[in-house]
Amino acid sequence: MQQVSIDNVEFPIHLNAKTIARRLSVTVMCLTFAGVLSGYFWLLKFPFPATQWFYELFSLDGELNIPAWYSSCTLLFCSGLLKIISAIKTKDRYFVYWKTLYLIFFYLSLDEAFSFHEILIIPSVRELLHLNPLFFQTWVIPGVILVGVFAFKYLKFLLHLPPKTRYLFLIAAVVYVSGGLGMEMVGGVLRVDFGRRTLITLIGIFVEEFLEMVGIVIFIYALLAYLSSLKESIQLKIYTSEK
């Protein structure tokens, strides 16, 4: 539970991990359904009025639309929860790990909204090195390296966590990385072998985005459950000034 205090007036905010996870799961299912429908319209080359508008608004592969902003906001929420945990853990030996996680998820939130990683998609490099279709999206090469370094650096951190939190963190990471990185590589193969505007390539995109969103939901649940084990209540005070 969080309490927001403004001029000595308290507004209790109750955060239930299971309730939030359930509501986010419903949101993910709705966005996935809308994304599948928009993909259907895209495959048929927008047969009805306003279907192109619907596609641009709900495409799971799109930018600056509802699914992208949803993912960005949930990643930002993760960053906020990690910031709170790091504030509690200032004297903990793993404080730096929590703080780094908070910064990583803040960056991921921005990247989800503005697709910074696409700067690393360089077709000329792919052609020059004759890369395997798995690396069609060339950003996955530094992505794989960074994930490997992260896994190595955070192994001890993961092992020190309580068993429930450890397993939830691990499941969330596997699901999220399988979607964001693994299915991106599979999608490259599908695009090379079958083309971009095909059903099988579109299914790959659906799976990729669905896994990413599910991974975030699992991580949010894990963070809220872990936070509740540290503190029964947290007071968030907002001070106002007339200056």
N, C-alpha and C positions, 0 to 999 in steps of 0.2 A: 504494500500500500504506500502511496505517495501522498503527501500533504502539501498543498500550495498555500502559502500565507502571504496576504497582501494587507498591510496596515492592520496586523493582528487579527485578520479574518481568515479562517481556515476553510479550505475547500478540499475535502478528502477525495482522492482518486484511487479507486480500487482496481488493481491490475491482476487478473487471474490468468495464469499461464495457459491452462486448458481452454478457457473460454476464448482467449485471443487466438490461440492456435486453431480452434475450430472455425472461428469467423474468417481468419485468413485462408484457411483451407477451402471454405465455400467461395471466397473471392477468387482464389486460384482456379477452381473448377469453372466458375462463370467466365473468367477471362480466357481460359483455354477453349471453352465452347465458342465464345465470340471469335477467338482467333481461328478456330477450325472453320467456322462459317465464313469468315473473311477470306480464308484461303480457298474455299470452294468458289467464291465469287471471282477470285483472282484466276483460278484455273479456267473458268468459263469466260474469262475476259470481260467481266462486269456486264452480265446480260440484262440486268434490271436497273432502273433509275436509282441513283444514290448508292449503288453497291460499291463504287470506287471510293466514295467518301467513307463508307463503313469499313472498307479494307484499310484505308489510311489511318482510321481511328483505332482499329483493333488488331491490326496485323502483328503477330508475335515476332516477326522479323523486322518490324519497322522501328523508326526512331522518333522521339518527341511525340509519342502517342500514349494512350492510356496504359497498355501493358508495360511500356518502358518506364513511365513515371511511377507506376505502382511498384515495380521492382526497385527503382531508385529510392523511393520512400521507405520501403521495408529494409533495404540495406542501410539507409540512414538511421532507421530505428535501431538496427543492430549496433551501429556505431555509437548511438546515444547510450544504449544499455552497457556497452563495453566501457564507455567513458565513466559511467556511474560505478561500475565494478572496479575500474582502475583507481578511482578516487577513494574507494574503500580500502584498496590494497596498496596504499602508498608505502607501507612499511613491509610489504611482502617481498620475498626474494624474487618472485616472478612478476613484480609490478611492471617492469619494462615490456614484458611479453603482452600483458593486458593493454598497455598503452599503445604498443605497436599494432595490435589487432584493431584497436579503435581507429587508428589512422588508416589502416588498410581498408577497413570497411567504409570509411568516409570517402576514400578515393574510389572504391568500387561503386559507391552511390553516384558519384559524379560521372564515372565512366559509363554507367548504365544509362544515364540521362543524355550524355553528349558523345559517347562512343569514341573516347580518346584512343582506344587500342587499335582502331581502324587505320591510324596513321602508319602502323607497322605492316599493313597489307600492301606489299610492293610487288606487283606482277612481274616487273623486270627481273627481280631477284629470283622469283620462282622459275622463270623461263631460263635465266642464265645458269642456274644450278641444276636444272632439270629435276626439280623436287618431286617426290612422290605425291600423289593426289591427297594423301593424308595431310599434307602441309600446303594445300591449295590456299588456305587463309594463312599467310606467312606469319601472322602474329602469334600463332600457336607454338612456334619454335621457341621464342623467348618465354612464352607462357608455360610450356612444359618445364623449362629450366627453372623458372621462378617457383613453380609448384614443388619441384624436387628439393630446392634449397629450403623452402618454407617447411616442408615435411621433416627434413633433417634437423633444422634449427628448433622446431617446436615439439620434437619427440619427448624430451624430458618434461616439458610443460604439460603435455597431454597426459603423461603417465602420473603426474602428481595430482591430477584432478580427482574428485570423488568418482567412483565407478559409474554411476548413472550419468553424470555430466560428461565423463570421458567418452562413453559409448554414444551419447547423443551428439556430441561434437564430431566424433568420427563419422557417424552416419550422415550428419548434415554435410560434412566436407566431401565425403565420397559421392553423395547424390549431387551436390552443387557442381563439383569439378567434373563429374561424369557428363553433366549437361553442358556446362559452359565451355569445357575444353575437349572432353571426349567426343561428344556428339558434334562439336564444331569440326573435328577432324573427320569423323564419319561423313558429315555433310559435304566436306570437300570431295570425298570419293564419289558420293552420290551425284554431286553437281557435274563432275568430270565424266562419269559413266552414263548418266541419264539426262543431263541437262538441268537447267534451273527451273523451268516451268513444267514440272512433272509431279505426279502425285507422290511418288516415293521420296523425292527430295523434300517435298512439303511436309511429309510425315516426319522426316528427320528433324526439320525445324521445330515442329510441334513438340516432339520428344525433348529436344534440347531445351526449349524455353520452359516446358513443364517441369523438368528436373531441376532447373535453376530455381524456379519459384518454390517448389516443394522443399528443396534444400534450405532455402532462407527461412521458411516457416518452421522447419525442425530446429534450426539454429536459434530462432527467436524464442521458441518454447524452452530450449535448453538454457538460454541465458536468463529468462525470467525465473525458471525453476531454481537455477543456481543462485540468483540474486536473492530469492526468498529464503534460501538456506543461510545466507549471510546476515540478512537484516529482515526483521519482521515488518518494519516500516521505515520509510525514508522521507525526510522532510525537505521539500524544495521551497526555498523562500525567495520571493521576488520583491525587491525593494524599489520603491518609486521615489522620485525626487522632483521638487518643483523648480530646480535650477535649470 
